[in-house]
Amino acid sequence: MNVFILSLSGYIYSTNRIFKEAKKRGHKVSIIDHTKCSIRLNNGKKEIIFEGDNIINEPDIIIPRIGTSVNKHGSTIVKEFEMNGVYSTASSQGIACSHSKVQTLQLLNDKKLPIPNTIYSVNKDNVSEQIDFLGGAPLIIKIQDGTQGVGVMLAESKKSAKSIIDTFYGLHTSILLQEYIKESNSEDIRVFVVGDKVVSSMKRKGKDDDFRSNIHKGGSGVKANLTEEEQRIAVKAAHYLGLPVAGVDLIRSNRGPLVLEVNSTPGLQGIEAYTKINVAEEIIKYLEYKCSNKISKIKR
Protein backbone atom coordinates (compact mmCIF):
# COMPACT_ATOMS: atom_id res chain seq x y z
CA MET A 1 0.00 0.00 0.00
CA ASN A 2 0.94 3.63 -0.48
CA VAL A 3 -0.03 5.27 2.81
CA PHE A 4 -0.14 8.94 3.78
CA ILE A 5 -0.23 9.81 7.47
CA LEU A 6 -1.62 13.33 7.78
CA SER A 7 0.13 14.72 10.84
CA LEU A 8 1.93 17.86 11.97
CA SER A 9 5.08 15.92 12.80
CA GLY A 10 6.68 12.49 12.58
CA TYR A 11 8.01 12.97 16.10
CA ILE A 12 4.54 12.66 17.63
CA TYR A 13 4.38 9.29 19.40
CA SER A 14 1.25 7.94 17.71
CA THR A 15 2.29 9.12 14.25
CA ASN A 16 5.70 7.54 14.69
CA ARG A 17 4.26 4.23 15.89
CA ILE A 18 1.88 3.92 12.92
CA PHE A 19 4.69 4.89 10.52
CA LYS A 20 7.04 2.24 11.91
CA GLU A 21 4.43 -0.54 11.86
CA ALA A 22 3.46 0.27 8.26
CA LYS A 23 7.12 0.24 7.18
CA LYS A 24 7.72 -3.00 9.08
CA ARG A 25 4.93 -4.65 7.07
CA GLY A 26 6.46 -3.52 3.79
CA HIS A 27 4.34 -0.53 2.85
CA LYS A 28 5.34 2.80 1.36
CA VAL A 29 4.58 5.44 3.97
CA SER A 30 4.81 9.24 3.91
CA ILE A 31 4.12 11.66 6.73
CA ILE A 32 2.35 14.69 5.27
CA ASP A 33 1.89 17.90 7.25
CA HIS A 34 -1.69 18.67 6.25
CA THR A 35 -1.28 22.34 7.20
CA LYS A 36 1.16 22.59 4.27
CA CYS A 37 -1.38 21.11 1.85
CA SER A 38 -3.46 23.25 -0.50
CA ILE A 39 -6.38 22.41 -2.76
CA ARG A 40 -6.34 23.62 -6.36
CA LEU A 41 -9.66 23.62 -8.20
CA ASN A 42 -9.81 24.48 -11.90
CA ASN A 43 -12.53 23.63 -14.44
CA GLY A 44 -13.38 20.34 -12.78
CA LYS A 45 -9.75 19.42 -12.23
CA LYS A 46 -8.89 18.73 -8.59
CA GLU A 47 -5.38 18.66 -7.19
CA ILE A 48 -3.92 18.51 -3.69
CA ILE A 49 -0.67 20.45 -3.52
CA PHE A 50 1.96 19.80 -0.86
CA GLU A 51 4.51 22.49 0.04
CA GLY A 52 3.74 24.65 -2.95
CA ASP A 53 4.22 22.56 -6.08
CA ASN A 54 4.05 18.80 -5.43
CA ILE A 55 0.80 17.14 -6.52
CA ILE A 56 -0.06 14.33 -4.11
CA ASN A 57 -3.30 12.72 -5.29
CA GLU A 58 -2.03 9.14 -5.39
CA PRO A 59 -2.12 7.37 -1.98
CA ASP A 60 -4.17 4.20 -1.51
CA ILE A 61 -4.92 5.10 2.10
CA ILE A 62 -4.77 8.17 4.31
CA ILE A 63 -4.55 8.08 8.09
CA PRO A 64 -5.60 11.52 9.40
CA ARG A 65 -4.12 12.62 12.72
CA ILE A 66 -5.93 15.95 12.90
CA GLY A 67 -5.65 18.04 16.06
CA THR A 68 -8.29 20.41 17.39
CA SER A 69 -6.38 23.58 16.52
CA VAL A 70 -6.29 22.72 12.79
CA ASN A 71 -9.53 20.76 12.64
CA LYS A 72 -11.30 22.79 9.94
CA HIS A 73 -8.37 22.86 7.53
CA GLY A 74 -7.54 19.22 8.19
CA SER A 75 -11.07 17.95 7.58
CA THR A 76 -11.22 19.97 4.34
CA ILE A 77 -8.02 18.33 3.07
CA VAL A 78 -9.39 14.91 4.03
CA LYS A 79 -12.61 15.70 2.15
CA GLU A 80 -10.63 16.37 -1.03
CA PHE A 81 -8.81 13.02 -0.71
CA GLU A 82 -12.18 11.33 -0.24
CA MET A 83 -13.54 12.98 -3.38
CA ASN A 84 -10.53 11.59 -5.23
CA GLY A 85 -11.49 8.07 -4.14
CA VAL A 86 -8.90 7.63 -1.38
CA TYR A 87 -9.88 5.55 1.66
CA SER A 88 -9.52 7.31 5.00
CA THR A 89 -9.42 5.93 8.54
CA ALA A 90 -11.52 8.95 9.55
CA SER A 91 -14.12 10.58 7.32
CA SER A 92 -13.99 14.36 6.93
CA GLN A 93 -17.47 14.60 8.42
CA GLY A 94 -16.48 12.37 11.32
CA ILE A 95 -13.43 14.50 12.08
CA ALA A 96 -15.50 17.68 12.11
CA CYS A 97 -18.27 16.14 14.21
CA SER A 98 -15.96 14.52 16.76
CA HIS A 99 -14.28 17.86 17.43
CA SER A 100 -17.65 19.24 18.52
CA LYS A 101 -18.74 17.63 21.78
CA VAL A 102 -22.36 18.72 21.36
CA GLN A 103 -22.64 17.55 17.73
CA THR A 104 -21.22 14.18 18.72
CA LEU A 105 -23.75 13.81 21.53
CA GLN A 106 -26.58 15.02 19.27
CA LEU A 107 -25.78 12.29 16.77
CA LEU A 108 -25.39 9.55 19.38
CA ASN A 109 -28.60 10.58 21.11
CA ASP A 110 -30.44 10.53 17.77
CA LYS A 111 -29.14 6.98 17.22
CA LYS A 112 -30.43 5.98 20.68
CA LEU A 113 -26.98 5.30 22.12
CA PRO A 114 -26.76 6.00 25.87
CA ILE A 115 -25.12 9.28 26.91
CA PRO A 116 -25.06 11.31 30.14
CA ASN A 117 -27.93 13.77 30.58
CA THR A 118 -26.62 16.89 28.88
CA ILE A 119 -27.61 20.52 28.32
CA TYR A 120 -26.28 22.82 25.63
CA SER A 121 -27.46 26.39 25.90
CA VAL A 122 -26.36 30.01 25.68
CA ASN A 123 -29.38 31.32 27.60
CA LYS A 124 -28.11 32.97 30.77
CA ASP A 125 -31.64 33.73 31.97
CA ASN A 126 -32.51 30.17 33.01
CA VAL A 127 -29.26 28.81 34.42
CA SER A 128 -31.01 27.65 37.60
CA GLU A 129 -33.48 25.57 35.56
CA GLN A 130 -30.63 24.07 33.51
CA ILE A 131 -28.91 22.91 36.69
CA ASP A 132 -32.14 21.51 38.13
CA PHE A 133 -32.76 19.49 34.93
CA LEU A 134 -29.48 17.66 35.57
CA GLY A 135 -30.49 16.84 39.13
CA GLY A 136 -28.69 19.76 40.73
CA ALA A 137 -25.09 19.90 41.94
CA PRO A 138 -22.58 18.47 41.69
CA LEU A 139 -22.45 18.66 37.89
CA ILE A 140 -19.86 18.69 35.12
CA ILE A 141 -19.15 21.77 33.00
CA LYS A 142 -17.19 21.27 29.77
CA ILE A 143 -15.76 23.77 27.33
CA GLN A 144 -16.70 22.67 23.80
CA ASP A 145 -13.15 22.81 22.43
CA GLY A 146 -11.37 21.28 25.41
CA THR A 147 -9.18 18.21 24.93
CA GLN A 148 -7.24 15.84 27.18
CA GLY A 149 -9.19 16.97 30.24
CA VAL A 150 -8.56 20.68 29.71
CA GLY A 151 -11.69 22.77 30.24
CA VAL A 152 -13.57 20.13 32.25
CA MET A 153 -14.80 21.35 35.64
CA LEU A 154 -16.72 19.88 38.56
CA ALA A 155 -19.11 22.33 40.21
CA GLU A 156 -19.83 20.93 43.66
CA SER A 157 -22.62 23.34 44.59
CA LYS A 158 -25.42 25.09 42.72
CA LYS A 159 -23.93 28.44 43.69
CA SER A 160 -20.51 27.64 42.22
CA ALA A 161 -22.14 26.09 39.12
CA LYS A 162 -24.14 29.27 38.48
CA SER A 163 -21.04 31.41 38.93
CA ILE A 164 -18.98 29.34 36.46
CA ILE A 165 -21.79 29.12 33.90
CA ASP A 166 -22.55 32.84 34.11
CA THR A 167 -18.87 33.60 33.56
CA PHE A 168 -18.62 31.44 30.45
CA TYR A 169 -21.87 32.76 29.01
CA GLY A 170 -20.59 36.27 29.59
CA LEU A 171 -17.41 35.44 27.67
CA HIS A 172 -19.48 33.88 24.85
CA THR A 173 -17.68 30.58 25.43
CA SER A 174 -19.54 27.50 24.23
CA ILE A 175 -20.04 24.98 27.04
CA LEU A 176 -21.91 21.79 27.90
CA LEU A 177 -23.48 20.90 31.22
CA GLN A 178 -23.64 17.22 32.19
CA GLU A 179 -24.83 15.17 35.10
CA TYR A 180 -22.15 14.00 37.50
CA ILE A 181 -21.90 10.20 37.62
CA LYS A 182 -20.76 9.71 41.21
CA GLU A 183 -20.66 5.92 41.01
CA SER A 184 -18.00 6.05 38.26
CA ASN A 185 -15.48 6.88 41.00
CA SER A 186 -13.49 9.18 38.65
CA GLU A 187 -12.95 6.33 36.20
CA ASP A 188 -13.74 6.00 32.52
CA ILE A 189 -12.83 3.53 29.79
CA ARG A 190 -11.01 4.34 26.56
CA VAL A 191 -12.10 1.84 23.93
CA PHE A 192 -10.01 1.63 20.77
CA VAL A 193 -12.14 0.63 17.80
CA VAL A 194 -10.66 -0.50 14.48
CA GLY A 195 -13.14 -1.42 11.78
CA ASP A 196 -15.96 -3.42 13.26
CA LYS A 197 -14.23 -4.60 16.43
CA VAL A 198 -12.62 -3.45 19.65
CA VAL A 199 -8.87 -4.07 19.52
CA SER A 200 -7.94 -2.69 22.95
CA SER A 201 -9.44 -0.98 25.97
CA MET A 202 -8.16 0.52 29.19
CA LYS A 203 -9.72 1.82 32.36
CA ARG A 204 -8.45 5.27 33.31
CA LYS A 205 -8.40 6.50 36.88
CA GLY A 206 -7.86 10.11 37.97
CA LYS A 207 -5.46 11.19 40.68
CA ASP A 208 -6.80 11.19 44.22
CA ASP A 209 -7.32 14.96 44.13
CA ASP A 210 -8.72 15.13 40.57
CA PHE A 211 -12.06 13.81 39.31
CA ARG A 212 -10.77 13.78 35.70
CA SER A 213 -9.44 10.45 34.48
CA ASN A 214 -7.22 11.67 31.63
CA ILE A 215 -3.74 10.15 31.44
CA HIS A 216 -2.44 13.57 30.33
CA LYS A 217 -3.63 14.96 33.69
CA GLY A 218 -1.63 12.46 35.70
CA GLY A 219 -4.19 9.67 35.71
CA SER A 220 -3.27 6.00 35.47
CA GLY A 221 -4.53 3.14 33.34
CA VAL A 222 -5.08 -0.59 33.42
CA LYS A 223 -6.33 -3.05 30.83
CA ALA A 224 -10.13 -3.20 30.90
CA ASN A 225 -12.41 -6.16 30.34
CA LEU A 226 -15.50 -5.02 28.45
CA THR A 227 -18.96 -6.48 28.46
CA GLU A 228 -20.57 -7.39 25.15
CA GLU A 229 -22.86 -4.38 25.54
CA GLU A 230 -19.90 -2.01 26.03
CA GLN A 231 -18.19 -3.40 22.94
CA ARG A 232 -21.37 -3.08 20.90
CA ILE A 233 -21.95 0.52 21.99
CA ALA A 234 -18.34 1.54 21.26
CA VAL A 235 -18.33 0.02 17.76
CA LYS A 236 -21.70 1.60 16.94
CA ALA A 237 -20.56 5.02 18.19
CA ALA A 238 -17.48 4.93 15.94
CA HIS A 239 -19.57 3.68 13.02
CA TYR A 240 -22.24 6.37 13.37
CA LEU A 241 -19.58 9.10 13.31
CA GLY A 242 -17.89 7.69 10.21
CA LEU A 243 -14.67 6.77 12.03
CA PRO A 244 -13.20 3.35 11.09
CA VAL A 245 -10.44 4.07 13.63
CA ALA A 246 -11.62 5.80 16.81
CA GLY A 247 -11.21 6.15 20.52
CA VAL A 248 -14.56 5.90 22.29
CA ASP A 249 -14.75 7.03 25.91
CA LEU A 250 -17.31 5.25 28.09
CA ILE A 251 -18.33 5.72 31.70
CA ARG A 252 -20.02 3.06 33.81
CA SER A 253 -23.16 4.22 35.58
CA ASN A 254 -25.96 2.61 37.59
CA ARG A 255 -28.06 2.57 34.42
CA GLY A 256 -25.34 1.01 32.27
CA PRO A 257 -22.47 2.26 30.07
CA LEU A 258 -22.70 5.83 28.75
CA VAL A 259 -20.71 7.37 25.87
CA LEU A 260 -18.80 10.50 26.91
CA GLU A 261 -17.18 11.34 23.58
CA VAL A 262 -15.63 9.89 20.43
CA ASN A 263 -12.09 10.81 19.35
CA SER A 264 -11.11 10.75 15.67
CA THR A 265 -7.40 11.02 16.55
CA PRO A 266 -6.98 8.71 19.55
CA GLY A 267 -3.52 8.55 21.05
CA LEU A 268 -1.64 5.25 21.16
CA GLN A 269 0.94 5.89 23.85
CA GLY A 270 -1.20 5.29 26.93
CA ILE A 271 -3.28 2.42 25.62
CA GLU A 272 -0.30 0.51 24.18
CA ALA A 273 1.67 0.98 27.39
CA TYR A 274 -1.09 -0.11 29.76
CA THR A 275 -2.61 -2.94 27.69
CA LYS A 276 0.57 -4.23 25.96
CA ILE A 277 -1.43 -4.53 22.73
CA ASN A 278 0.15 -3.40 19.45
CA VAL A 279 -2.66 -1.08 18.39
CA ALA A 280 -0.61 0.48 15.57
CA GLU A 281 -0.19 -2.96 13.97
CA GLU A 282 -3.93 -3.62 14.28
CA ILE A 283 -4.62 -0.41 12.35
CA ILE A 284 -2.25 -1.38 9.52
CA LYS A 285 -3.63 -4.95 9.33
CA TYR A 286 -7.14 -3.54 9.02
CA LEU A 287 -6.04 -1.22 6.21
CA GLU A 288 -4.40 -4.14 4.40
CA TYR A 289 -7.73 -5.93 4.53
CA LYS A 290 -9.60 -2.88 3.20
CA CYS A 291 -7.05 -2.34 0.43
CA SER A 292 -7.12 -6.00 -0.67
CA ASN A 293 -10.92 -5.92 -0.83
CA LYS A 294 -10.78 -2.78 -2.95
CA ILE A 295 -8.34 -4.39 -5.38
CA SER A 296 -10.50 -7.55 -5.58
CA LYS A 297 -13.57 -5.49 -6.48
CA ILE A 298 -11.65 -3.62 -9.21
CA LYS A 299 -10.47 -6.91 -10.76
CA ARG A 300 -14.04 -8.22 -10.86
N, C-alpha and C positions, 0 to 999 in steps of 0.2 A: 504494500500500500504506500501511497504518497500522502503523508499526514502533515497538516499544518496545525501547530498549537498556537492559538491566538493568546498571547500573554505579554505583559509589559516587560518581562525579564526572564531569562533562562536560569537565573540564580534563585528564583522563588522555589521553595521546597517542592511543592506539588507539581509545578511545571517541569522541574528537573527530573522528578521521579517518573512521570509519564514519558518524558523524552527518552530516558535511559531504558525503560522497559520496551518501548517501541523499537529502539535501535537493537536491543538484545534479541528481539524476535525477527530481525532482518528487514525492518521497514525503513523507508526514506522519510526522515522527519525534519521539519524546519520549525523554528520558533519565530513567529511573526508578531512584532509589536503592532497591534491593531490600531494604535493611535497614530501610527505612521502610514496607515493605509488610506487611500482616497478612492472615491468612486467616480468614474468618468462615463457619462451618459451622452450618446450622440447618435441621433437618427436610428434608434433601436439597438445600436451597438452598446454593449455593457462591458466595462473593464474595471478590474480592481487594480489599483496602482499602489506599489509599495515603495516607499522612500523616493518618490518623485517620478521614476521612469520605468520601473520594472513591473510588467503585467503578470499577475499571479492568479490566473483563473483555473489552474489545473490540478488542485489536490483531489484525491479520492474522498478524503475525510477532513473535517476540521474539528478541533477540540477547543471550544471557546473557554478561556479563563478570564472572564470579564468582571472587573471590580466595580464597586458602586460608583466611584468617582467618575468613571468613563463609561457608564452603563448605556447611555443613549447612543453615543458614537459606536460603541462596540456592538450593540444589537443591530444597528443599521448596517454595519459591515457584514455581520453574520447573515442578515436578510439578503444581501446581494449574493453571497455565496450560495445560499439556498435557491435563489432564483436562477442561478447557473447550474443547478442540479447537484450540488455538493451536499453530502450527508453531514449533519452536525450532531454532536452529542448534546447540544442544547439549542432548541429552536429560538429564533430571534424574539418571537412572542413570549416564549417561556422565560427568557432572560429578562425582558422588560417587566413582565408580571411578577417574577420572583423578587425583583428589587423594590417592589411596592408591597409592603406588608398587608395593607388593606385590600388591594386587588387580589392578592393570593388568597386571603381569607374569604373574600367575596366568591371567588371561583369554587373553593373547596366547600363552602356552605351551600352554594347552588347545586353542587354534586352530592350533597347529603353526607359529606365526610365530617366526622366529629371535630369541632374546634372549641376553644374556650369561649365563653360568652364575651362578646366584644362590642365596643361602641366606637364609631368614628364620627366625629362631629367638629364643627368650628363655631358652634353656637354657645357663647359664653353666658347666655341668659338662663340656661337650665342645667348648669353644672351639677347642682344638687340632685336633680332627677336622674342624670346620667350615672352618678355614683350609686344611687339607690337601686337602679336597674341591675347593677352588677352585684347586688347584695351588700353594698356598703364597703367600708374599709375593713381590712387592708385590701388594696387593689394594685394592679400593675399599670404603669404608665410607660408607653414606648414611643420614642421618636421614630417617625416613619423611615428615615434614612439610616438609622443606627445599624451597626454591624458588630459582631463579635462581643455582644454584651454592652456596647457603648450606647448610651441613651435609653437604658432600661432602668426604671426606678420603681421602688416599692413604697407606696404611701400607706403608712400604718394607721392613720386616722383620717376621718372625713375632713377635718380642718386642714391637715397638711396636703391632702389630695386636692382640695379646692384651690389652695394657694399655688400648687405646682401647675395645675391645669389652667388657672387664670393667667399665670405668667406665660405659659406657652401660647395660649390663645392671643395674648397681647402682643407677642412677638411674631404672630402669624406663622408659627411652627406647626407642621402637621403631626398630630399624635394619635395614638390608639389607646383606649382604656380597656383593660381586660380583668376578668375575675382572677383572684389569687387562689391558686390550688394549694392549699396548706398541706394536704396529705402527700404531695410530691416530695416534700422534705428537701427542697432545693436541688432536685435531681431532674434531668431530662435524658432522652435517648437520641443520639444521632444515628440515623439509619442510612446506610449508603446503598443506594439503588443503582443497579446497572442493568439496563434492558428491562426484562420482566421479572427480575428476582432481586432479593436482598443479598449482597455479597459480604457485608460486614455491618456490625452495629456495636456501639459502645454506650454505656451509661456514664453520664457526666455528673459530677458532684461539685457544688460550689464550696468555697472555703467556709470555715465555721462562721466568719463574720460577714458573709456575702451570700445573698439569696440566689445570685446568678450562677449558673452552672458552666459558663463558658471556660474552656481550657485557656483561652487567651487572657482571662481574668484570674488566673491562678488556680482554676479548678482542676480536678483530677478525673481520670477515666478508668473504666474497667470493661472488659468484654461483656456484652449483654446478651442474654437469651430471650428471644422474642416469641411471643405467642403467634399463632397463625393469624389471628385478627390484626395484630400489630404489623405483621409482614404485609398482609393484604392492604391495609390502609396506606402504608408507606408507598407501596408500588402504585396504587391507584392515584395518590397525590402527585407523584412524579409524572405519571402518565397524563393526568388531566392538565398539567402545566406545560406539557410538551417538552419534557426533560428526560431523555433516555439515560443520562447520568445525573444523579441528584443526591443531595443530602437532605433528608427529611427529619425534622426535629419533632419528636413526640414527647408528651408528658403523660404520666399515669395518674388518673384521677379515680375517685370513687365510682364514677359512672363509665369508666373505661378509658382507653387511650384517646388523647386529643392531639391534633396536629397544631404545632405552634407556628412553624414556617417551613418553607421549602427553599433550598439554596441551589442555585444553578452553577455555582462555582465552589463546591465543597472542598475544604482542605483535606489533604491526605496525611499530614504529619502526625496529628493526634491519633487518628483512628488506626493507622498502620502500627504505630508504636504500642498502643494499648491492646490491640486485638491480635497482633502478629500476623495479620492477613495482608497479602500482597495485593492491595486494591488497584494499584496502577496496572499490574499485569491483568487483572480481571477486566479493566476497561479496554485494554488493547485486544484481548481475546474476544471480547464482545464485538469490537469493531472489525476484527478479522471475519467473524461470522456474518456481519452485515454486509461487508464488502464482497464476500464469496457469494452470498445470495444475490447481490446486485449483478455480479458478473454472470451467474447462472441464468438469470432472467433475460439478460441481453442476448446470450447465446441462443436461447429458445426463440 
